[in-house]
């Protein structure tokens, strides 16, 4: 049995750890409310532009943007992987990266080429270790998503799609369900279609000003940017929720460990007192 001093040191160490996890839980709870509010404000805009883009895919126009044209054969795939920059958020990153890894293996088995864009340090490190072709990345986004920092890395994938270097583009992230539940998903960004986004197959007739090409080109670029911003906002809300839950669990576990160590300490202390009394009694009897 360890000595009383060793047990006291362990108790003190666990108490210090619990103070840290408790503070991190409170910080994550504060950031979680802001992240969830940002995510909820972005959702209506994202849903509306998805609907408009879906209707646009059925529009009666002679101009067809490359984003709306489905390729006959998919030979290469692009992926935008959204993860967090920091850890200590439970299985948030490992769940979505496990999903990405499964897709990568499936694409490789089908003989498809694969290139990736990493948003977040965890995904960037994983894709490098997995041997994926990382054509662009952005890390250190902080607690607030900034679209201007995302445009450059994402444009690399959009240009590759326009040039025919990739035939389909996906985005992976963690969708926020509620504070206790977050769902890893992989959504198809390009090519987009009304059926993919739940839009009816009706033919839409729009009046374009100044012309169809200018309006459709700008709208579809805004659509892609809105979807990526929404994915990042969802992922950040999920990250803070998962971190708060993980730190609360760590604090509760530390409290249980402290209780067990105190019980062991009291037993060791009682055993030492009993042993000392026995020695005193034995000595008195011998005299």
N, C-alpha and C positions, 0 to 999 in steps of 0.2 A: 504494500500500500504506500502511495507517495506521502511525503511528509506534509505537515500542516502548512509550511511556508510555500511549498510548491503548489498546493491546492489554492492558497490565497492568491498567489500570482496568476493562476489560471482564471480564477474568478474575476480578478481585476482586469485581465486582458479581455475576457468575454464582455464585461460591462462596458469597457471602452469601445469595443466593436458594436455593441448594441446602441450606444449613443450615436455612432456614425450612421448606422442603418436607419435609426429613427429620424435623424436629421435629413437623410436622403429621401426617406418616405415623405416627409413634410414638404420638401422642395419639389419632389415629383408630383405631389397632389396639387400644389400651386400651379406648376407648369401644365399639368394635365387639364385643368379647367380652361386655361387660355388656349391650349392646343385643340381641345374639343370645340370650343366656341369658334375658332378659326375654321375648323373643318366643317362645321355645320353651316357657316356662312357661305362656304365655297360650294357646298353640295347643290343648292338650287341652280346656280349658274352652270355648273357642270352638267346637270341633268338637262337643262334647257338647250345648251349648245349641242349635246349629244342628239337630242331630238331633231334639232334643226339640221345637223349634219346628216342624220339618217334620212330625213325627208329630202334633203338635197341629192342623195344618191338615187332617188326615184324621179328627179326633176326632168322635165322635158326640155333638154338643151342639147345643141350640137357639140358643145365643149365638154369633154370628160377629163377631169383632173386625174393624174396618175394615182393619187391616193384612193380614187374610187374604182380603179380598174383591177380586177382580180387576175392574177397571173395563172396561166394554164398549168404550169408545173412549178412546184416549190423546191428549189435547189439549195437555197441558202436562207438562213433565219437570223434575224436581229432581235436582241433582247435588251431592255432597259431594266436593270435590277435596282430597286429602291430598298435600302436598308438604313440602319442607324449608324451614327459615327461612334457611339459609345456602347458599352455592354451593360451588365447588371440590370437587364430587363427580361430575365427569365428566358424562355425558349422563343422569344419573338423572332430574332434573326435566324436561329437555327431551323425553325419551322419553314420559313419562306425559302431559305437557301437549300433545304432538303428537297423542296418542291422544284426549285430551279435545277438542281443536280439531276433529279429524275428526268426532267424534260431534256436536259443536255444529253443524257445517255440515250434517250429515245431518238433524238435527232441524229446522233452519231450512228446509231444502229440502222437508221434509214438512209444513211449516206449524205445527209445534208450538212452544208457548211454552217458555221455558227460564229457570230461576233456579238460582243456585248458592250454596253455602256453601264458603268457602275455609278450610282448615286448613293454615297455613304461609304464610310471607311470599312465597315464589316463586309459588305458585298464586294468591294474592290479587292480586299485581301483574299476572300474566298475564291473569286474568279481567277486571280493570279495563281493560287495554289492548285486550282483545278485544271490549269493549263489552257483556259479559254483565251480567245483573241479579244483583248480589251482595247477597243479603238478609242475610247474617251472615258473620262471619269471626273467626278467632282466630289470633294470631301470637305468637312469642316463647315457645314451649312448652319450650324447653331440651332437655336430653338425656334427660329422664325424662317420659313421658306422664302427665298427671294428668286423670282422668276428670271431675273436678268443673269443670275449665275447658272441657271439650268439651260438657257437657250443654246449656248455654245456647244456643250457636250451632246445635247439632243440633236442639234442640227447635223452632226456627223452622221447619225443614223438616218435622218430624213434625206440627206444628200445621197447616201448609199442606196436608199430605196428609189429615189428618183433616177439614179444612174443604172438601176437594175442589178446592183451588187448584192442586194438582199430582196427576197420576194415577199416576205411577211415580217411584221414587226410586232413584238409582244412587250408588255410591261408587267413586271412582278412587284408586288408590294403587299403590305398587311392591311386589310380592310378593317376599320373600326366597327365593331358590333355594339359592344357596351364596355363598361369598365372592366368586367371580368372575362370578356371574350373578345378575341381578335382573330381574324381569319386570313391566312395566307392565300393569295390568289394570283393567277396569271391571266391577264386580259389581252385580247388582240387589239392593237392600235390601228395597224394598216395591213391590208386594205380595209377600209370601212364600208359597211353596207347597212341599209335600213333593217334588214332581217337580223343582222348581228346585234343591233342596238334596240330591237323590239319595235321598230317602226313598221307601219303597215306597208303593203306593197302597192299602194295607190300611186298613180302618176301625178306629180305635182307640177304646176305651171307657175313660175315666178317671173316677175318683171325685174330685170337687172339694170342697175344704174351705177357707173357708166356703161359697163358691159359685163357679160357673164364671166369671162376669164378673170378680170380684176377682182370681182366680188368673191368668186369661188376660191381663187388662190388665197386670198387673205383670210377668208372664213375658215378654210381647212387648216391653215397654219395655226390660227387662233384655237381651233378645236384641239389640235394635238397639244398645244401649250397648256390649255385648260385641263385636259385629262392628266397630264404629267403633274401639274400643280396640285390637282385634286388628290392624286395618288400619294404625293409627298405629304400633303396635309393629313390624309388618313393615316399614313405610316407614323407621322410624328405624334398624333393623338394616341395611336396604339402603343407607341414606344413609352410615353409617359405613364399611361395606364398600367402597362405591364411592369414598368419599373416600380411604380408605387406598390403594386401587389407583391412583387418580389421582395422589396425592402420590408414590407409589413410582415411577410412570412419569415424573413431573416430575423427581424426583431423579436417575433414570437418564439422562434426556435432558440434564439440567444437567451431569452427569459427562461425557457425550459431548461437549458443547459446550466444556467446559473443556479436554478433551484436544485438540480441534481448534484452539482459540485458542492453546494452548501451542505447538502445531506451527507455527502462523502466526507466533507471537512468535519462536520459534527461527529460522525462516527469515528474518524481518525483521532479527533481530540478526546472523545470519550474513552477510546481504547488506550490512549497514552495516559490518561488520568487513572484508569483502572490498573494499568501496569505499574504505575508509580505507587499506588496504594498497596498493591500486592507486594512490592519490594519492601515497603516500609513495614508491613505486617510480618513478612518473612524475617526481616532483620530483627524486629522486636522479639519474635519467637525464638530466634537463635540466641539472643542475649539472655 
